């Protein structure tokens, strides 16, 4: 059985990014191009790398 990928509202995913099954990307998050996301991403955070790690935050609106 495969788990779903869950994307929150206003999520940006860069070209060539890979998101593994079972991962949730929180609302307002940004995944950099070419990243490999292996764990859940907090809302409004910016992640990049292989494996993806938080490199910043979009702040509050």
Biopython code that builds the backbone (N, CA, C, O; Angstrom):
import numpy as np
from Bio.PDB.StructureBuilder import StructureBuilder

atoms = [
    (1, "UNK", "N", (0.838, -1.185, 0.000)),
    (1, "UNK", "CA", (0.000, 0.000, 0.000)),
    (1, "UNK", "C", (0.880, 1.244, 0.000)),
    (1, "UNK", "O", (1.817, 1.353, 0.791)),
    (2, "UNK", "N", (0.577, 2.161, -0.875)),
    (2, "UNK", "CA", (1.340, 3.414, -0.956)),
    (2, "UNK", "C", (0.634, 4.519, -0.202)),
    (2, "UNK", "O", (-0.595, 4.598, -0.199)),
    (3, "UNK", "N", (1.409, 5.363, 0.431)),
    (3, "UNK", "CA", (0.865, 6.520, 1.134)),
    (3, "UNK", "C", (0.787, 7.698, 0.180)),
    (3, "UNK", "O", (1.539, 7.780, -0.792)),
    (4, "UNK", "N", (-0.119, 8.595, 0.465)),
    (4, "UNK", "CA", (-0.284, 9.786, -0.367)),
    (4, "UNK", "C", (0.694, 10.884, 0.028)),
    (4, "UNK", "O", (1.176, 10.940, 1.159)),
    (5, "UNK", "N", (0.969, 11.752, -0.937)),
    (5, "UNK", "CA", (1.672, 13.002, -0.668)),
    (5, "UNK", "C", (0.584, 14.042, -0.459)),
    (5, "UNK", "O", (-0.342, 14.140, -1.265)),
    (6, "UNK", "N", (0.684, 14.815, 0.605)),
    (6, "UNK", "CA", (-0.320, 15.835, 0.888)),
    (6, "UNK", "C", (0.331, 17.207, 0.751)),
    (6, "UNK", "O", (1.332, 17.500, 1.405)),
    (7, "UNK", "N", (-0.255, 18.048, -0.115)),
    (7, "UNK", "CA", (0.230, 19.414, -0.329)),
    (7, "UNK", "C", (-0.779, 20.394, 0.248)),
    (7, "UNK", "O", (-1.962, 20.345, -0.091)),
    (8, "UNK", "N", (-0.313, 21.289, 1.125)),
    (8, "UNK", "CA", (-1.177, 22.322, 1.666)),
    (8, "UNK", "C", (-1.457, 23.397, 0.615)),
    (8, "UNK", "O", (-1.005, 23.290, -0.525)),
    (9, "UNK", "N", (-2.193, 24.416, 0.997)),
    (9, "UNK", "CA", (-2.499, 25.539, 0.114)),
    (9, "UNK", "C", (-1.258, 26.383, -0.147)),
    (9, "UNK", "O", (-0.396, 26.511, 0.723)),
    (10, "UNK", "N", (-1.168, 26.958, -1.345)),
    (10, "UNK", "CA", (-0.108, 27.903, -1.716)),
    (10, "UNK", "C", (1.298, 27.314, -1.559)),
    (10, "UNK", "O", (2.215, 27.996, -1.100)),
    (11, "UNK", "N", (1.459, 26.045, -1.944)),
    (11, "UNK", "CA", (2.766, 25.380, -1.906)),
    (11, "UNK", "C", (3.431, 25.530, -3.264)),
    (11, "UNK", "O", (2.780, 25.359, -4.294)),
    (12, "UNK", "N", (4.716, 25.846, -3.279)),
    (12, "UNK", "CA", (5.498, 25.953, -4.515)),
    (12, "UNK", "C", (6.504, 24.816, -4.530)),
    (12, "UNK", "O", (7.250, 24.624, -3.570)),
    (13, "UNK", "N", (6.522, 24.057, -5.632)),
    (13, "UNK", "CA", (7.469, 22.958, -5.784)),
    (13, "UNK", "C", (8.295, 23.219, -7.035)),
    (13, "UNK", "O", (7.748, 23.308, -8.134)),
    (14, "UNK", "N", (9.598, 23.341, -6.876)),
    (14, "UNK", "CA", (10.489, 23.624, -7.987)),
    (14, "UNK", "C", (10.632, 22.441, -8.933)),
    (14, "UNK", "O", (10.353, 21.296, -8.577)),
    (15, "UNK", "N", (11.070, 22.745, -10.134)),
    (15, "UNK", "CA", (11.262, 21.748, -11.187)),
    (15, "UNK", "C", (12.208, 20.638, -10.748)),
    (15, "UNK", "O", (13.259, 20.900, -10.163)),
    (16, "UNK", "N", (11.829, 19.411, -11.032)),
    (16, "UNK", "CA", (12.690, 18.273, -10.750)),
    (16, "UNK", "C", (12.743, 17.841, -9.299)),
    (16, "UNK", "O", (13.515, 16.949, -8.950)),
    (17, "UNK", "N", (11.939, 18.456, -8.449)),
    (17, "UNK", "CA", (11.912, 18.045, -7.039)),
    (17, "UNK", "C", (11.235, 16.683, -6.922)),
    (17, "UNK", "O", (10.323, 16.367, -7.686)),
    (18, "UNK", "N", (11.685, 15.884, -5.968)),
    (18, "UNK", "CA", (11.096, 14.577, -5.694)),
    (18, "UNK", "C", (10.541, 14.597, -4.279)),
    (18, "UNK", "O", (11.239, 14.961, -3.332)),
    (19, "UNK", "N", (9.275, 14.201, -4.143)),
    (19, "UNK", "CA", (8.641, 14.138, -2.830)),
    (19, "UNK", "C", (8.251, 12.682, -2.598)),
    (19, "UNK", "O", (7.449, 12.128, -3.350)),
    (20, "UNK", "N", (8.811, 12.063, -1.566)),
    (20, "UNK", "CA", (8.543, 10.661, -1.294)),
    (20, "UNK", "C", (7.137, 10.459, -0.739)),
    (20, "UNK", "O", (6.552, 11.373, -0.158)),
    (21, "UNK", "N", (6.603, 9.254, -0.921)),
    (21, "UNK", "CA", (5.250, 8.957, -0.464)),
    (21, "UNK", "C", (5.147, 9.102, 1.050)),
    (21, "UNK", "O", (6.100, 8.837, 1.783)),
    (22, "UNK", "N", (3.971, 9.528, 1.501)),
    (22, "UNK", "CA", (3.712, 9.707, 2.922)),
    (22, "UNK", "C", (4.114, 11.049, 3.480)),
    (22, "UNK", "O", (3.899, 11.312, 4.663)),
    (23, "UNK", "N", (4.697, 11.913, 2.651)),
    (23, "UNK", "CA", (5.174, 13.230, 3.108)),
    (23, "UNK", "C", (4.053, 14.256, 2.991)),
    (23, "UNK", "O", (3.282, 14.247, 2.031)),
    (24, "UNK", "N", (3.974, 15.141, 3.986)),
    (24, "UNK", "CA", (3.043, 16.268, 3.968)),
    (24, "UNK", "C", (3.847, 17.552, 3.837)),
    (24, "UNK", "O", (4.794, 17.784, 4.588)),
    (25, "UNK", "N", (3.458, 18.383, 2.875)),
    (25, "UNK", "CA", (4.081, 19.699, 2.680)),
    (25, "UNK", "C", (3.085, 20.725, 3.222)),
    (25, "UNK", "O", (1.983, 20.863, 2.691)),
    (26, "UNK", "N", (3.464, 21.435, 4.264)),
    (26, "UNK", "CA", (2.561, 22.390, 4.913)),
    (26, "UNK", "C", (2.231, 23.587, 4.040)),
    (26, "UNK", "O", (2.980, 23.920, 3.121)),
    (27, "UNK", "N", (1.121, 24.228, 4.326)),
    (27, "UNK", "CA", (0.647, 25.391, 3.564)),
    (27, "UNK", "C", (1.703, 26.488, 3.506)),
    (27, "UNK", "O", (2.347, 26.805, 4.506)),
    (28, "UNK", "N", (1.868, 27.057, 2.322)),
    (28, "UNK", "CA", (2.785, 28.169, 2.127)),
    (28, "UNK", "C", (4.246, 27.785, 2.029)),
    (28, "UNK", "O", (5.104, 28.664, 1.947)),
    (29, "UNK", "N", (4.555, 26.499, 2.035)),
    (29, "UNK", "CA", (5.954, 26.057, 1.968)),
    (29, "UNK", "C", (6.499, 26.147, 0.543)),
    (29, "UNK", "O", (5.742, 26.176, -0.428)),
    (30, "UNK", "N", (7.830, 26.191, 0.440)),
    (30, "UNK", "CA", (8.518, 26.220, -0.850)),
    (30, "UNK", "C", (9.548, 25.093, -0.866)),
    (30, "UNK", "O", (10.358, 24.962, 0.052)),
    (31, "UNK", "N", (9.502, 24.274, -1.935)),
    (31, "UNK", "CA", (10.480, 23.199, -2.124)),
    (31, "UNK", "C", (11.355, 23.600, -3.307)),
    (31, "UNK", "O", (10.848, 23.780, -4.414)),
    (32, "UNK", "N", (12.650, 23.740, -3.091)),
    (32, "UNK", "CA", (13.570, 24.182, -4.140)),
    (32, "UNK", "C", (13.704, 23.134, -5.246)),
    (32, "UNK", "O", (13.517, 21.939, -5.015)),
    (33, "UNK", "N", (14.027, 23.600, -6.436)),
    (33, "UNK", "CA", (14.226, 22.726, -7.587)),
    (33, "UNK", "C", (15.295, 21.675, -7.291)),
    (33, "UNK", "O", (16.332, 21.978, -6.700)),
    (34, "UNK", "N", (15.030, 20.442, -7.708)),
    (34, "UNK", "CA", (15.992, 19.373, -7.564)),
    (34, "UNK", "C", (16.090, 18.759, -6.173)),
    (34, "UNK", "O", (16.888, 17.847, -5.955)),
    (35, "UNK", "N", (15.294, 19.246, -5.238)),
    (35, "UNK", "CA", (15.337, 18.726, -3.873)),
    (35, "UNK", "C", (14.699, 17.346, -3.789)),
    (35, "UNK", "O", (13.862, 16.985, -4.616)),
    (36, "UNK", "N", (15.104, 16.579, -2.779)),
    (36, "UNK", "CA", (14.476, 15.292, -2.482)),
    (36, "UNK", "C", (13.907, 15.392, -1.076)),
    (36, "UNK", "O", (14.651, 15.442, -0.096)),
    (37, "UNK", "N", (12.573, 15.421, -0.984)),
    (37, "UNK", "CA", (11.900, 15.607, 0.300)),
    (37, "UNK", "C", (11.569, 14.235, 0.882)),
    (37, "UNK", "O", (10.789, 13.475, 0.309)),
    (38, "UNK", "N", (12.174, 13.933, 2.030)),
    (38, "UNK", "CA", (11.995, 12.628, 2.664)),
    (38, "UNK", "C", (11.181, 12.710, 3.952)),
    (38, "UNK", "O", (10.750, 11.682, 4.475)),
    (39, "UNK", "N", (10.962, 13.935, 4.478)),
    (39, "UNK", "CA", (10.228, 14.137, 5.729)),
    (39, "UNK", "C", (9.222, 15.262, 5.544)),
    (39, "UNK", "O", (9.327, 16.052, 4.606)),
    (40, "UNK", "N", (8.247, 15.331, 6.442)),
    (40, "UNK", "CA", (7.253, 16.390, 6.395)),
    (40, "UNK", "C", (7.920, 17.764, 6.427)),
    (40, "UNK", "O", (8.964, 17.951, 7.051)),
    (41, "UNK", "N", (7.291, 18.721, 5.738)),
    (41, "UNK", "CA", (7.788, 20.095, 5.662)),
    (41, "UNK", "C", (6.816, 20.992, 6.423)),
    (41, "UNK", "O", (5.611, 20.962, 6.172)),
    (42, "UNK", "N", (7.335, 21.780, 7.343)),
    (42, "UNK", "CA", (6.503, 22.673, 8.140)),
    (42, "UNK", "C", (5.879, 23.772, 7.272)),
    (42, "UNK", "O", (6.458, 24.172, 6.261)),
    (43, "UNK", "N", (4.691, 24.261, 7.673)),
    (43, "UNK", "CA", (4.075, 25.361, 6.927)),
    (43, "UNK", "C", (5.006, 26.572, 6.826)),
    (43, "UNK", "O", (5.735, 26.885, 7.767)),
    (44, "UNK", "N", (4.975, 27.242, 5.683)),
    (44, "UNK", "CA", (5.695, 28.479, 5.395)),
    (44, "UNK", "C", (7.214, 28.353, 5.456)),
    (44, "UNK", "O", (7.909, 29.367, 5.521)),
    (45, "UNK", "N", (7.743, 27.129, 5.436)),
    (45, "UNK", "CA", (9.194, 26.958, 5.440)),
    (45, "UNK", "C", (9.720, 26.790, 4.016)),
    (45, "UNK", "O", (8.975, 26.456, 3.096)),
    (46, "UNK", "N", (11.004, 27.027, 3.861)),
    (46, "UNK", "CA", (11.683, 26.874, 2.575)),
    (46, "UNK", "C", (12.695, 25.756, 2.750)),
    (46, "UNK", "O", (13.546, 25.816, 3.638)),
    (47, "UNK", "N", (12.605, 24.723, 1.896)),
    (47, "UNK", "CA", (13.513, 23.589, 1.993)),
    (47, "UNK", "C", (14.268, 23.389, 0.688)),
    (47, "UNK", "O", (13.773, 23.711, -0.392)),
    (48, "UNK", "N", (15.485, 22.847, 0.812)),
    (48, "UNK", "CA", (16.319, 22.587, -0.364)),
    (48, "UNK", "C", (17.328, 21.499, -0.025)),
    (48, "UNK", "O", (17.651, 21.272, 1.141)),
    (49, "UNK", "N", (17.821, 20.829, -1.068)),
    (49, "UNK", "CA", (18.899, 19.874, -0.897)),
    (49, "UNK", "C", (18.476, 18.434, -1.067)),
    (49, "UNK", "O", (17.308, 18.119, -1.294)),
    (50, "UNK", "N", (19.494, 17.548, -0.947)),
    (50, "UNK", "CA", (19.292, 16.104, -1.053)),
    (50, "UNK", "C", (19.978, 15.474, 0.149)),
    (50, "UNK", "O", (21.202, 15.351, 0.135)),
    (51, "UNK", "N", (19.267, 15.072, 1.174)),
    (51, "UNK", "CA", (17.828, 15.240, 1.359)),
    (51, "UNK", "C", (17.496, 16.695, 1.711)),
    (51, "UNK", "O", (18.356, 17.440, 2.183)),
    (52, "UNK", "N", (16.256, 17.084, 1.479)),
    (52, "UNK", "CA", (15.832, 18.466, 1.716)),
    (52, "UNK", "C", (15.895, 18.809, 3.204)),
    (52, "UNK", "O", (15.491, 18.021, 4.059)),
    (53, "UNK", "N", (16.411, 20.002, 3.489)),
    (53, "UNK", "CA", (16.471, 20.543, 4.856)),
    (53, "UNK", "C", (15.956, 21.967, 4.825)),
    (53, "UNK", "O", (16.036, 22.642, 3.799)),
    (54, "UNK", "N", (15.434, 22.417, 5.937)),
    (54, "UNK", "CA", (14.928, 23.775, 6.009)),
    (54, "UNK", "C", (16.077, 24.769, 5.919)),
    (54, "UNK", "O", (17.047, 24.689, 6.673)),
    (55, "UNK", "N", (15.950, 25.718, 4.972)),
    (55, "UNK", "CA", (16.981, 26.748, 4.809)),
    (55, "UNK", "C", (16.448, 28.138, 5.106)),
    (55, "UNK", "O", (17.204, 29.110, 5.115)),
    (56, "UNK", "N", (15.140, 28.235, 5.350)),
    (56, "UNK", "CA", (14.568, 29.539, 5.637)),
    (56, "UNK", "C", (13.078, 29.432, 5.912)),
    (56, "UNK", "O", (12.511, 28.344, 6.022)),
    (57, "UNK", "N", (12.464, 30.614, 6.019)),
    (57, "UNK", "CA", (11.048, 30.709, 6.302)),
    (57, "UNK", "C", (10.464, 31.872, 5.516)),
    (57, "UNK", "O", (11.142, 32.872, 5.280)),
    (58, "UNK", "N", (9.212, 31.741, 5.114)),
    (58, "UNK", "CA", (8.553, 32.808, 4.375)),
    (58, "UNK", "C", (7.982, 33.871, 5.314)),
    (58, "UNK", "O", (7.424, 34.856, 4.830)),
    (59, "UNK", "N", (8.096, 33.718, 6.606)),
    (59, "UNK", "CA", (7.576, 34.700, 7.545)),
    (59, "UNK", "C", (6.071, 34.672, 7.613)),
    (59, "UNK", "O", (5.440, 33.715, 7.165)),
    (60, "UNK", "N", (5.495, 35.711, 8.169)),
    (60, "UNK", "CA", (4.038, 35.787, 8.332)),
    (60, "UNK", "C", (3.464, 36.785, 7.343)),
    (60, "UNK", "O", (4.113, 37.757, 6.959)),
    (61, "UNK", "N", (2.208, 36.513, 6.937)),
    (61, "UNK", "CA", (1.545, 37.473, 6.036)),
    (61, "UNK", "C", (0.377, 38.110, 6.702)),
    (61, "UNK", "O", (-0.300, 38.942, 6.099)),
]
sb = StructureBuilder()
sb.init_structure("model")
sb.init_model(0)
sb.init_chain("A")
sb.init_seg("    ")
for serial, (resi, resn, name, xyz) in enumerate(atoms, 1):
    if name == "N":
        sb.init_residue(resn, " ", resi, " ")
    sb.init_atom(name, np.array(xyz, "f"), 0.0, 1.0, " ", f" {name:<3s}", serial, name[0])
structure = sb.get_structure()
